[in-house]
């Protein structure tokens, strides 16, 4: 059965001109339906595109949240290591400076004694090793920074131990006069005061008023306080790193072993 056809008559009353337009029902309805459906389809397409874009953005946001979480964790770890390094550097600054008198006294120690308080590794080695590593992503950057900080922390801790041992050596090194008085005998060759023959004096003679205090010249432990034939009343103080000092010809004892 063919499509119905309709004729529309349009008349101009002023001029009497009559126009006729013949239309088929099905094509007309199809055109009307298409005109109505086109905006709907466009809207549906835009909605579908928006949904797809929103889903993509949500997926991207979730991935970024995970990545940001890992960066925050890595940043927190780095911050902790940096704080640890600052503490080590602060300790080094506190212990690094020696009193000039102590430093001068340490220079006079035998090399074998000084060697017991030195050692450690170079901090620059850690930097040079890690500076050549390839960096291709933020994860690599964080990884290299973590490795660098760990290496620096380890090496600085080693340096701190060396500084602390040097400080301990300084504390154990005799660096002050044991008494206030007059130097009447020096270390080295001299005539024996009893026989007059050439001899070797293994100490310093300091004359003071009887009863004046005598002080230990460095940190240590009193090992003995007793009478000795050659030194009279003698106190021996043992220091760290194998050092020992003796204080003889004393009028009395004020300490015990």
C-alpha positions, 0 to 999 in steps of 0.5 A: 500500500503506497504512502498517503499524499496530502496537498496543502494549499496556500492562498495570498488574499491580497494577490489571489495567488494560490500555491499548492504543496504536496507531501507524502505522509511517511517522508514527512513523519520521518523528517519530523521524527528525525528533526526531533530525534537529532537533538536527543541523539546529540544529547545522549552522545554528549552524555555518554561522552561525559560519562566516559570522560568522568570514568576516565577522570575517576580512574586517573584520580585514583591512580594519582591518589595512590601515587601521591600516597607513595610519594607522601610516604617516601617524602616522610621517610626522606624527611626522617633521614634528613632530620637524622643527618641534621642531628649527626651534623649537629653532633659533629659541630659540637664535638669537632672543635678541640681546645688549642692546648689539647690539640697541641698536646695531641700532636706530641703523642706517638703516632701509634697512640694517635692512630687508635683514635682515627679512621672512617670513610669519605663522605664524598665517595657516597655522592660520587657513586650515586651521582652516576645512577640513571634517573628516568622517573620520579620513583627513580629520583626518590630511590636515588635520594633515599640511597644517597641519604642512607649512605651519607647517614652511615658515613656521617655516623662513622665520622661522628664515631671518629670525632668522638674517639678523637675527643676521647683521646683529647680528654685522655691526653695530658695537656695542663700543668699538674701544679703551680710552681717553678720548673726545676728539672726538665725531661732528658739528660742531666747530672744525677743529683745524688752521684753527679754522674750523667743520667737521664731524667724521666720527668719534670720537676716542679717545686711548690710550697708544701701541701699545694694541690697536684692535679691530674693532667687529663681524664683517667683512673687512679691506679695506685697511690703508695710509697715508691723508693725512687719517687717517694709518695707516688700516684699513678693515673691510667688514661685511655689509649694506653697513656699513663702519668705519674706524680711523685715526691708528694707530701701526702695522698688525697685520693685512693686507687 
